[in-house]
Amino acid sequence: MAGVILYLFSPRLRWANSAALIISTLYLGLGIGLQSLAKAELAKTYPQTKAEQWFVGALTASPLCWHGVYKNENDYIETAFNLLNPDDIAVQRYSILPPSAYPPSADWARLQWFNPDTVLRRRGQQLISSDLRMGEFGFYPFEFIIAPERDSGRQLPLSTDSVFTEKRWQADTINAAAKRYAQRNNEPSFPKYKWSQFKRCLTGGS
């Protein structure tokens, strides 16, 4: 992109254009190489998996810190690790609900069609919708807390401003919702868990 901008605004600076294109190509090649290495390390740590089955993303602060997610029929594994010390991996495992437990909602059906890697899991009386695709800064899965609605129309006391009915879905992002839930239930919030992964990765597991 930098090379294209330089060419458009100053065609005479061909050396700068060439340098920018070379740097961007090297950066892209480095990213692809490190991504392949991260997948290979995860597949080695979990021999029952294959490298191509992992979703991986680099933490922006360091190209050596990677975040990986693997899903099977019963659960998904979330990891964070440093390529310099791949044997020390921060791991969190979540059990997911079978497709038969998913709501008969047109909105949910559309979501599943758009992204089959969206799953549901339970935490207490809440349903957590997890989107296992890549997220910004490697902080993924994207998660939404969904609470059942009472027959009277009032939300459950532990609700996070989100309502689940068979007819419609509303979701509140994890960054705000999980924090409020954690404060009420003395449970480590999701952002704090992500941040602990991030720090552990940067320090190589120390």
C-alpha positions in Angstrom: 0.0 0.0 0.0 2.8 2.4 0.9 4.5 1.7 -2.5 1.3 2.4 -4.4 0.8 5.7 -2.6 4.3 6.8 -3.3 3.9 5.9 -6.9 0.7 7.9 -7.3 1.9 11.0 -5.6 5.5 11.0 -6.6 6.3 8.8 -9.6 9.9 10.0 -9.6 10.6 8.3 -6.2 10.8 4.8 -7.8 13.5 3.8 -5.3 11.1 4.4 -2.4 8.3 2.7 -4.2 10.5 -0.4 -4.8 11.8 -0.4 -1.2 8.2 -0.2 0.2 7.1 -3.1 -2.1 10.1 -5.2 -1.1 9.5 -4.5 2.7 5.8 -5.4 2.4 6.6 -8.6 0.5 9.1 -9.6 3.1 6.6 -8.8 5.9 3.9 -10.9 4.2 6.3 -13.8 3.7 7.4 -13.6 7.3 3.8 -13.7 8.5 3.0 -16.7 6.4 6.1 -18.5 7.5 5.4 -17.8 11.2 1.8 -18.8 10.8 2.8 -22.2 9.4 5.3 -22.6 12.2 2.7 -21.8 14.8 0.3 -24.4 13.3 3.1 -27.0 13.2 3.9 -26.4 16.9 0.3 -26.8 17.9 -0.1 -30.0 15.8 3.0 -31.3 17.5 1.7 -30.5 21.0 -1.7 -32.1 20.2 -0.8 -35.1 18.0 -4.5 -35.9 17.5 -4.9 -32.7 15.5 -3.6 -31.6 12.1 -2.0 -28.2 11.5 -4.6 -27.1 9.0 -7.4 -27.7 11.7 -6.1 -24.8 13.8 -7.2 -21.2 13.7 -4.1 -19.1 14.5 -3.4 -15.4 14.8 -0.4 -13.4 15.9 -0.7 -11.0 18.9 0.0 -7.6 17.5 2.6 -6.6 20.1 5.0 -9.4 19.1 5.1 -11.6 15.9 6.5 -14.4 18.1 3.3 -14.6 20.2 0.5 -16.6 18.8 -3.1 -17.5 19.7 -4.6 -20.8 18.4 -8.1 -22.3 18.5 -9.0 -25.9 17.7 -12.6 -27.3 17.6 -14.0 -30.8 17.6 -17.5 -32.2 18.1 -17.5 -31.9 21.9 -15.3 -28.9 22.8 -12.8 -26.3 21.6 -9.3 -25.5 22.9 -8.0 -22.0 23.1 -4.2 -21.5 23.5 -1.6 -18.8 23.7 2.1 -19.4 23.4 5.5 -17.9 22.4 7.3 -19.5 19.4 10.6 -19.2 21.4 9.1 -21.4 24.1 6.4 -23.4 22.5 6.4 -26.1 25.2 4.8 -23.7 27.7 1.3 -23.1 26.4 -1.5 -21.4 28.2 -4.6 -23.6 27.5 -8.3 -23.2 28.1 -10.8 -25.9 27.1 -14.6 -25.3 26.7 -17.3 -27.9 26.3 -19.7 -27.0 23.5 -23.4 -27.9 23.1 -24.5 -30.4 20.4 -26.4 -28.9 17.4 -29.6 -30.4 18.7 -29.4 -28.0 21.7 -29.2 -24.9 19.4 -32.3 -22.7 19.3 -34.9 -23.1 16.5 -34.3 -19.6 15.4 -34.2 -18.2 11.9 -31.5 -15.8 13.1 -29.4 -18.6 14.4 -29.9 -20.6 11.2 -28.6 -17.7 9.2 -25.7 -17.3 11.5 -24.8 -20.9 11.2 -25.0 -20.7 7.4 -22.8 -17.6 7.3 -20.2 -19.0 9.7 -20.3 -22.8 10.7 -17.6 -22.1 13.2 -20.0 -20.4 15.6 -20.7 -22.7 18.6 -22.7 -22.5 21.9 -21.5 -23.4 25.4 -23.0 -23.0 28.9 -21.8 -21.1 31.9 -24.2 -21.5 34.8 -27.6 -20.3 33.6 -26.1 -18.5 30.6 -25.5 -19.5 27.0 -22.2 -18.3 25.5 -22.1 -17.9 21.7 -18.5 -18.2 20.5 -17.4 -17.2 17.0 -14.1 -19.1 16.3 -13.0 -17.0 13.4 -10.0 -14.7 13.6 -10.3 -11.6 15.8 -8.5 -8.3 16.1 -5.1 -8.5 17.8 -5.5 -12.2 18.0 -8.1 -11.8 20.8 -10.6 -14.4 19.6 -13.0 -16.2 19.7 -15.5 -13.4 19.5 -17.9 -14.2 22.4 -21.4 -13.1 23.3 -23.4 -13.8 26.5 -27.0 -14.8 26.0 -29.4 -15.2 28.9 -32.9 -16.8 28.8 -35.9 -14.4 29.3 -38.5 -15.0 32.0 -42.1 -15.7 31.0 -43.1 -12.4 32.5 -40.7 -10.6 30.1 -38.3 -9.6 32.9 -34.7 -10.6 32.3 -32.9 -12.9 34.7 -31.0 -11.1 37.5 -27.6 -12.2 36.1 -28.6 -11.1 32.5 -26.1 -9.0 30.6 -28.7 -6.8 28.8 -29.0 -9.6 26.3 -32.2 -11.6 25.8 -32.7 -15.0 24.3 -36.1 -16.1 23.0 -37.0 -18.6 20.3 -38.0 -15.7 18.0 -35.1 -13.3 18.3 -31.5 -13.0 19.5 -29.8 -10.0 21.0 -26.2 -10.1 22.1 -23.9 -7.9 24.2 -20.2 -8.0 23.5 -18.0 -9.9 26.0 -15.9 -6.9 26.8 -18.8 -5.2 28.6 -21.0 -8.1 29.5 -18.5 -10.5 31.0 -17.1 -7.8 33.2 -20.5 -7.1 34.7 -21.2 -10.8 35.1 -17.8 -11.4 36.7 -18.3 -8.6 39.3 -21.6 -10.2 40.4 -20.3 -13.8 40.5 -16.7 -13.4 41.6 -15.6 -15.1 38.4 -12.5 -14.1 36.4 -13.7 -12.0 33.5 -12.9 -13.0 29.9 -10.9 -9.8 29.2 -8.7 -10.5 32.2 -8.1 -14.1 31.0 -7.1 -12.8 27.6 -4.8 -10.3 29.1 -3.1 -13.0 31.3 -2.6 -15.0 28.1 -1.1 -12.0 26.4 1.4 -11.3 29.2 2.4 -14.9 29.6 3.0 -15.1 25.8 5.2 -12.0 25.8 7.3 -13.3 28.6 7.7 -16.7 27.1 5.6 -18.4 29.8 7.2 -16.8 32.8 
